[in-house]
């Protein structure tokens, strides 16, 4: 009984502390529609959207990764993605 109360207290305390120091993040979800899409056009759209913490790109052709990763890094002050 003591152990379960201690664990409950511990998890509650961890939750409260993490909530106090939590940072806001921004997330973008973008469907690239890989069938007829142009990675250079998608990179331009990413630059118009602006900097975000997480880029969620779907339907990405593997050969586009360097272009899209470079666009995300350039938009976000050369952060490493």
N, C-alpha and C positions, 0 to 999 in steps of 0.2 A: 504494500500500500504506500509506504513512504517513497519507494523508488518511483512509482507512477506519478505521485504528486511532485516529486523532484523533477522528473522529466517534463511534466506539463509546465512547471514553473520555468524551467530552463528554455524550452521552446518558445514560450510566451515572451520571455526576456529577450531572446535572440531576435524574435520578430519585431519587437518594439525598437530595439537598438538599430536593426537594419532599416526600419521604416524612417527613423529619424535621420539617418545618413544617406538615404536613397537619393539618387540623381534622376532627373528626367531624361529620357532618351527619346529620340525620334526615329521612326521607322517608315520606309517607303516600300511599297509593294508595286511591282511593275511587270506586266505581262508583255514580253517582247514579241509574241506571235511569230515564232521562228520560221514559219513557212515562207514568207516573202519579206522579212524584215531586213533592215540595213543596220549593221552594228554602228556605223558612223552616225547615222540618224538617231539611234538610241542613245549614244554617248552625248550628242548635242542636247537631247531631251533631258538627260541626267543633269547636265550643266544648267539648264533652265530651271529645273526643280530645286537645285541647291543642295547644300550639305546636310547630311543626316548620319546618324550613328549606325544604322543598319539598312542595307539595300537588299531587298528580297526580289530578285529577278527570276522570272519563270520562263520556261521554254527557250533557254539560252543554248545556242550551238556552241560546242566546246571551242571551236576556232575563234569565237568572239571574245573569249575570256580576257585576253590581254588588253583589247580595246576598251571593254567595259570596266575592267579593274582600273585601268589607267584613268578613265573618266571619273570614276568615283574618288580616286586618290587626288586628282587635280582639283575637283570641286571642293574637297574637304581639306585643303591646305596640305596636300601631299602626305596624308595619313596612309599607313600601310594597310591594305585590305587583303 
